[in-house]
């Protein structure tokens, strides 16, 4: 059952075995797994609920207003030689899963081995294999057919082949993809199998109640144990906090994401023991590089993210195909006035490809004056070098693929037409504050580890400070991943859910 909080005439109070805060890739997975085991589950989501037939009709502007946190314009303020990074996350039933390109990478084995070296012995590739397989089955993850590649993607794929770079078909959570190119605004055909169509649907069929438009403000504890949450229903035309609600539960699972999980912990007086809550933020700084082809290619026709290159992972670089809403891309065209208009007219000829960096740099998340956090970020010198290297590599691929000019994500930089210009840029890179960077994968702000004095949660996902309080989102990751985080979060949440399921009798007795 889904209860639309914005339509409630009064607050509410209820009880469940498990209360889950957040309905995205982490919360949805825990809800489904525990509901199927026979537990009563309540999910609380700050955002609204929209069916595929609703969000499939939204314009990009409407999607940002209704389903993206802070309208998609949250910023991590760069410190020193660092970019200010736009951070885009979801605020809707289904979370960011509804608004991703559907990219599905596992945690790379080399990253798991790093975590094992730090003492997380339950995260060996062998132990994680059945978890990943389970998530992939539930999410309809499969390799994208090459026929779905847009002309935009093929330009870069062709250029990469000439440079000896192997582009691979992307694995995505989909069934019946028609290449509409609207993954990040919600698939109009419900072909992208975001968690609202998979895990949450199954959770509801097993009795889970999902409350939308409900802002959790505090985790309630008693005797060192989590026993529920309190908050406000968001209603009216501006979504202002209104009626109060309380959910009593034997176990509380927080899955509010790496930006808001630390805020909730702090607001509840949790996190002083480790000093790590809200710290160690990683962002996977990413970018899109534009290329102008000599002919009209209409890059919006075809699958949005259908190919990738992992040849440069040793340098912290992964390249992924993408395309953006034409209105957004036009707004980011270089120039002012007439020169801007001239370039925007080239949009039908534009191809686009992206890169993300496995960052070493770190940031912080602190409470802000309202609901949104204050985010700061310092890019490491090696991250800056990788960012520039990735731009130059993609620029060369575009030129080899037939582009007549390329547009790098650097403010004030004129379009380039020759490889020589790229090599000069690599030798004398601009200040990183000029980079146009974006992040879809904030991670690590409530990290997992073996030390209660330095880490927030144990390998089970339970917090060290409060019993029966679990965290099931990307905030618990030990390090940056270097790949899109959707499947990694699902797998981590599955581990937590299975652990709760298998030990529920003992845990329930202890909670009485």
Buried (B, 14 or more C-beta within 10 A) or exposed (E): EBBBBBEBEEBBEBEBBBBBBBBBBBBBBBBBBBBBBEBBBBBBBBBBBBEBEBBBEBEBBEBBEBBBBBBBEBBBBBBEBBBBBBBBBBBBBBBBBBBBBBBBBBBBEEBBEBBBEBBBEBBBBEEBEEBBEBBBEBBBBBEBEBEBBBBBBBBBBBBBBEEEBEBEBBBBBBBEBBBBBBBBBBBBBBBBBBBBBBBBBBBBEBBBBBBBBBBBBBBBBEEEBBBBBBBBBBBEEEBEBBBBBBBBBBBBBBBBBBBBBBBBBBBBEBBEBBEBBBBBBBBBBBBBBBBBBEEEBBBBEBBBBBBBBBBBBEBBBBBBBBBBBBEEBBEBBBEEEEEBEEBBEBBEBBBBBBBBBBBBBBBBBEBEEEBBBBBBBBBBEBBBBBBBBBBBBBBBBBBBBBBBBBBBBBEEBEBBEEEEBBEEBBEEBBEBBBBBBBBBBBBBBBBBBEEBEEBBBBBBBBBBBBBBBBBBBBBBBBBBBBBBBBBBBBBBBBBBBBBBBEEBEEBBEEBE
